[in-house]
Amino acid sequence: MPKNILLIGGSHGIGNAIVQHMYEGNNVFVASRENENLPEGVTHIPFDALSDELDTSLLPDSLDGFVYCPGSINLKPFKMLKQSHFEEDMEINFFSLIKATRAVLPLLTKDGTSSIVYFSTVAVATGLPFHTSVAAAKGAIEGYARALAAEYAPTVRVNVIAPSLVDTPLAGRLLNNDVKKEKMGEMHPLKRVGTPEDIASLAVFLLNQNEGWITGQVIGVNGGKGSLSIG
């Protein structure tokens, strides 16, 4: 049975990898500013998470899955971060997520077997320097997601994926040459940074579960960083 899946963001990076896995045999909708890299058959809805209201009339009557992909990587020493930096990170990572979720939740509760997937970061559970702003915003997602999962069980499953550094356009400044990639990879027990496919495979698993038994979880996909020490 085809699933109706909505992604906020899906033209690049992890979101696009999820789309590539899910579009065959399913009805995939991508709400994003750009429509490049989307396979034929995927429905694109022009949408800016920071400024637009999602037009749910463009969606089917019910959704089986919802993924919120927009995020930020704003890594600076705390003394260099202004109040506005924290507010901007909260806006794109958390407040816009809430707004989009509020819009689609009535569609997710219709059939009673839907799945929500959000994204956090390894920096929430593992204290990392220069991550104060993004860790605060992503930490808000983790607490919110657990509470939402409890409130909407068993109708809607809500889970969070917490990656380490992934080779996406968002991380381009940190991984824009082979030397940087190797250096960042050495910081992980598995000796490489993540790929969009590494993260997408878990998201697809969580979306594909029919009445699955996983909810309220924050699942690390991080090459061992944060849970294993490097000898």
N, C-alpha and C positions, 0 to 999 in steps of 0.2 A: 504494500500500500504506500503510495507516494506521501511524503511528509511536506508540510508547509513550513519553511524555515525562513526567518527574517534575520539578517545581519545589519547592524548599524556599522558602516564601514566594511569594505570587502574588496576594494580595488587594489590594495597593496598588502604586502606582509602576511601576517598570520591570518587575517580575515580572508584574503584572497586564496590562501592555501586551503582554508575550510571550504570556500566556495568550490574550488576545483575538485574536492573530494565529494561534495554533496550534490552537485547540480544534476548529475545523471540519475534519473529515476525519481527525482524529487522536484518540488516547486520552490525554487530559491528566489528570495527577494533581497536586494541589496539597497539600502538607503544610505547614500553617500554623496559627497560633493562631485566626485568623478566617476565615470563609468568605464574607464580603460581597464583592460585585462579581464573583463568579465566574459565568460563563455556565452555563446549563443544559447538562448533559452532562459537565461537569468533575467529577471525583471528588475530594472534599475529605477529607483525613486530618487530624484534629486533632493538632497537633504544635507543641511549643515547642522550638526549636533549642537553647536554653540548658539545658534540663532533661530532655527526653524522649529515649528511645531509639526510633528509627524502626521501626515494625512493618512489615517487608517482606512479611509474609504478605498484606497488603492491596494489594500491587502485582502486576502480571503477572509471568510467569516470566522475561521479559527486558525490558530497557529500551533504547530507541534514543537517548535524550537525558536529560541530568541538568543542572539549573541550580540553583545555590545563590545566593539573593538577599539574605538578611539582612546587614545592615551597620550602620555607625554614622558619624556626623559629629560628632566631638568636637573642636572647634576652640578651643584656648586657648593662651596663651603657655606655653612650657615650664615656667617657674617657677611657674605656677599648676596644673600637672598633678601629681597624686599618683601614686604607684606603682600604686594601685588603678585609676586611669583607664587606664593602659597595659594592665593585666591584663584589665580589662573589654573593651577594644577587641580584644585578642587573642582573648578567649573567643568573642565573637560573630562576628568576622570570619574567624578562622583555625581555632581549635581545634574549634568546632562544625562548621565546614566539613569538617574532616578526619573527624570522627566520622560525619557523614552520608555522606560519600563512601565511607568504609570499609564502611558498611552496604549500600550499593547497588552497589558495584563488582562483586560476583559476577553481578549481573543485567546489568550493562553489558558484560561480557566474553563473554556467551553467543553473540551473533551476529557479533561481530567488526567492526561498522560503527557503533559508538555514538560520541556526542559529549558532552563535558562542557564547560559554560560557567561560568566564575567571573567575579567583578567586582573590579577594583582601583580605582585613582584616578590621575589625572594627576599628583598630588602625589608619587608614588613616583619618577618619572623627572625631575620638575621640582621643585626645592626651593621650597616655599611656606611662608611664616611661619605659625605656629599649627597646623601639620599634623603635628607630630612623632609623636603617638600613632597617628593613623589611618594615616599613611604607613608607620609601622613595621609595623602589622598587615597592611596591604594589600601591602606589599613582601614579607612572608612568603608571601602567596598566590602572587605572581609566581614566586618561586624554587621553591616547592613544585610549582606547575603545570608548569613547564618540566621538572623532574625526573620528575614523574609521566607527562608526555607521552612522554618518552624511554623510560621503563620499560615502558609499556603499548603503544607503537607496535608493529605497525600495528593492534592490536585496538581501541584506544580513542583518539580524538582529544581533546586537552585544550587549550583556549584561554581567554584572559583578555581581557575588555573593560575598558579603563581610561578612564572618562568624566571630564570636568570636572563642574562644578556642574549638576545636573539638577533641574528643577522637580517634585519629588515631596514627599509628606508628610514624608519623612525630612529634607528640606532646608527645611521650612516656616519655621523660625526665621530663616533667612537670606533667604527670598524671600516674606515674608508681606505685602508691599505692592508696588505698581507702581514706586515710587521705588527700592526695593532691587533689584527685578528689572532695572530699567534700568541701575543702577550696576554690578551684577554682570555684566550683558550686555556693558557697555562694556569689560570686562577681557578679552574674547575678540575675536579678529580678525573673527569672523562676527557680532559685535555682538548676541548674545543668549545666554541660558543654554540648556541642552539641555532637550529634552522626553523623557518616557519612550519615545515612539515612535522618537526618534533612536537610542536605545540598543537598543531591542527589535528594530529592523530588522536589525541586525548579528547579534544573538543568534539570531534566526530563521534567518538565512542559514547560520550555523554549525550549527544543529540540522538543517536541511533537507538539508545535503550528504549524498549517498549515497557512502560511501567517498571523501570529499573529500580534498584535498591540502593542507589547512591544519591544522597542529598545532604545539603548543609556542610559540604566538605571544601576545604582549601587544599588543592593537590599540587605539590611541587613538581615541576618538570624543569630541572635546573642543572643537569650534568653532575649532580652530587653536591653542588655548592650549598653551604648552609647546614648540611647534615653529616658530611664526611670531612675529615681533616686531611690535608695534603702533607704527606711525610717528606 
